[in-house]
Amino acid sequence: MFNETRVGTATVVEFIRPDGSVEPMDVDLQYRTDDPHAVTLRFHTRDQESTWLVGRDLLSDGLLAPAGVGDVRLRPDHGDVLVLELFTEESHAVFHLSADELHRFLESTYAVVPAGREVLDFDSLLKDLLA
């Protein structure tokens, strides 16, 4: 079986509604060493869940300067606030999240897979797929 390590945290972000009102939303962030370039963001609302796969580098870059040009964009705002924007063909969602919390989470991912060491073990992955 393919070995993997998981790092995760749960946090609360602010969903900025189109009318400008704010709603707290639970989000789980998860990192897996078997997919070392990605972070899974799982957003929980009262009646549904939305999952986004985001590049770890994009999240790291977005702590310091605007990052992302596609469906996911992250940029620093004022103080400890980051602005996360998620785009689909039908909608656009805006969230505020803590830069300190994201930084701590990313540091925990770099503790298990340092930057520049994101290597996939294709032999083990192929064996698992064919098993």
Summary of the structure (lengths in Angstrom):
residues: 131
radius of gyration: 15.8
end to end distance: 9.0
largest distance: 51.2
contacts: 338
relative contact order: 0.19
helix: 23%
strand: 43%
